Amino acid sequence: MMNNIKVLFFFVVTFSNSFGQQKIDVTILYESLCPDSISFFRDQLRPNYEYFKNFININLIPFGKSQSFKNGGEFICQHGPAECELNRIQSCMLQNADNKDQQVYFAICQMSGRAEKTGKACAKRVGIPQNIDTCMDTESGTVLQLDAEQITSSFAPKFIPTIFTM
């Protein structure tokens, strides 16, 4: 899987150059505490994004193999409750971002493992407004995670992280 990102990015650049400068949509389904997702962000996306960002439009979906119950009243995550909280933090921060670059750079920072868990230092580093408390503490965060669950379910991934192009 990890070496596949370079092949994917090569394909995206080649395809994009063949059909003009229209960006290719790339959806990344991941989990905030998944070791494979963390490796992907750290070892593949971080060193390659700058080269390919003009050719791709990345959509980040932090949910993975999580499940919701009671219409979002409860979430169960593969790597425990901390992952559920981090998925929600990422959803809220990604929504607060002004553009795709901020979203991607925030996720790379947050997934690097060196950042504090609230995401505020990463948000500050990339210029995302940090006022996510309302999102985290209200139905807004729940709705974002339910949306992430619906998107993830529509792709039915067998492995996380999973990358789809459109």
C-alpha positions, 0 to 999 in steps of 0.5 A: 500500500505505501509504495502505491501512493507514488504510483497513484501520484504519478498517474494523477500528474500524467492524467492531469497533464493529458487533460489540461489543468483540471484537478483530480479528486482524491479521497483519503479514508483514514483513522486518526490513531491507525498505525497504517494511516499515520505511516501513510500521512508521515511517509507518503503524503507529507513528502509528496503533497507539495509536488502534486498539490496543483494536480489533486484535490484531496478530500480527507475523511477521518472515520475509517472502521468506526461505527455509530450507534443511536443516530450518533449518540455513540461512536465506537472506534477501532483504536478506542475512545481516544480515536473517536475524539481525534476523528471528531477533532479532525472533522471540526478542524477540517471544516474550519479550514479556509482551503484544501492546503490548510486541511492537508497540512493540518492533517499531516501535522496532527497525524505526525504523532508529535502534535498535542492531541487537541490539534490547536498547535497544528491548527495555529501552525497552518492558520486554521481558526481554532474555535472548534469548541462549539463543533466538538461540544454540539451536534455539529461535530456529531453530524460531521462524523455521521457524514464521514461514516456515510462517505466511508460506507459508500466506498466500503473499504477493506483496508484503512487508509484507502485512497480513491480517485474520481 
